[in-house]
Amino acid sequence: MNHYDVYGIGHALVDMEIHVTDRFLTEAGLQKGSMSLVDADFQQRLLQQVADLPQHRSCGGSSANTLIGLAQFGGRGFHACKVADDEAGHFFAQDMRLHGVENGLNQPRTPGTTGRCLVFITPDAERTLCTHLGISETFSTEQIAEPILAQAEYLYIEGYLVSSPSGQTATLEAARMARKQGIKTALTFSDTSMVTYFRPGLDAIIGDGLDLLFCNESEAMVYTAASTLEQAKEQLTRIAKMVGLTLGSQGAAIYNGERWIDIPGVPVQAIDSNGAGDLFAGAFLFGITHGYALAKAGQLACRAAATLVTQAGARLQAGQAQTILNHQEPQE
């Protein structure tokens, strides 16, 4: 029996969520709905411009959010990441543990600056990310513990890691370890910017094929360069045994190795889409590691994401995961 359901690798970032106008994004030169990598000075200037606005701080990063979602539903996860020996690093490590995710951050840390992500939310609920990776940019194979990885059912790779040379090397080494140990490998594209600017890195992780791929419609269209969504879906089936394709308010499509299963969306009034894709992955991974049929796992994931977008923040509130589980349809 596996000690962990998922061993995740990804950037460790302290998220600061701020509600802004579209005009602010335009004046700041940020592309709405995307993730931009910036230096510390640029990020600090943006913070000064929104100093009077309410801000919510939490541990974050794509993989971290996914593993917290997994834990909220009752799964067990381990997060391999890197933080500095600063206040933000201590906050990140403690916040992850408080949310039920184990990590190796109790080891001595390197001096430096822990990564930070400014999450700008516009009135249409779209999230725009402005990220300074800090010490997380040097995430490497040193942060990956094969004995712990060997205890997991899935290795979960955050696509953002391909933006740095050491991160790219670490993803390939982790995937090699997983194959050696007979562990399934899951990848999330994370953002269209990763697909656009770091395609070779993602292709290297995919290699001869993945066990599971997560992506949204925009990422799928950019990656496949297809003319229609149906064409994109057909191409995705060539690179992964399973695919979790999110379609916003329309729900999701799950590929089971033979056919696509359509998962209807849950009608809600969205106010904040930050973390929705990450939570979808976390809930889906919980489902498939706890005996759910793929359709039921997809339903759980869609309901979780739909609940999340109705409130501020990148994770469910206390008790919401159990409420979602209680309202699941019977196993098919």
Secondary structure, 3 states (H helix, E strand, C coil): CCCEEEEEECCCEEEEEEECCHHHHHHHCCCCCCEEECCHHHHHHHHHHCCCCCCEEEEECHHHHHHHHHHHCCCCEEEECCCECCHHHHHHHHHHHHCCCEECCCCCCECCCCEEEEEEECCCCCEEEEEECHHHHHCCHHHCCHHHHCCEEEEEEEHHHHHCHHHHHHHHHHHHHHHHHCCEEEEECCCHHHHHHCHHHHHHHHCCCEEEEEEEHHHHHHHHCCCCHHHHHHHHCCCEEEEEEECHHHCEEEECCCCEEEECCCCCCCCCCCCHHHHHHHHHHHHHHCCCCHHHHHHHHHHHHHHHCCCCCCCCCCCHHHHHHHCCCCCC
